[in-house]
Amino acid sequence: MVADDDLALGRIVEGVTRSRFWASTLVLVVEDDAQNGLDHVDGHRTVALAIGPHIRHGVVDSNFYNHSSMIRTIQDIFRIPPQTRFVAAARPMTSLFMAGTDTKTYTARKPNVAFDEMNPPLKALQGRPRWAAQQSLTMNWHDPDDVPSDVLNRILWWSSKGYDKEYPQATGKNAKTRDNSNY
């Protein structure tokens, strides 16, 4: 689904860049549910994309922004006064913008892997990949909020980082002790 969503976003951006609206467009993209996935720094971080002819290219901006920052940025562009104190206090995303304009069109990348390519059969898997496949088969995918998030996060971590990598442990005073031996 991630690859399918990425392709869809690419096609949307391609269409917008070829429209008469492109010169005055800003597209902000953030994943829907970032609060329970781990990255290498913090489980509350997520990726946000800013797309438009006034956005700096090839830049990773590590400034702290949140959803209120996106709303503040949009309201600033349209000269709408902040509607809440949270938006008023939010940092606008001004560091993303450049003085000039680049209205080159974008062409969505074609996928390198077929979307209908199937996973290997369970009997061909061993170790953590087999455990991940077995766990995935037991999850209730009809209700995404019903899947065990701790188990799914491990599966997602290993499938993207490698099954030989240790899953990151929570740290700090509120960390629960986790035992990786069952995984």
Helices and strands as residue ranges (DSSP letters): H 2-17, G 22-24, E 27-30, E 48-51, H 67-77, H 85-89, G 94-96, G 122-124, H 127-138, G 144-146, H 149-161, G 180-182
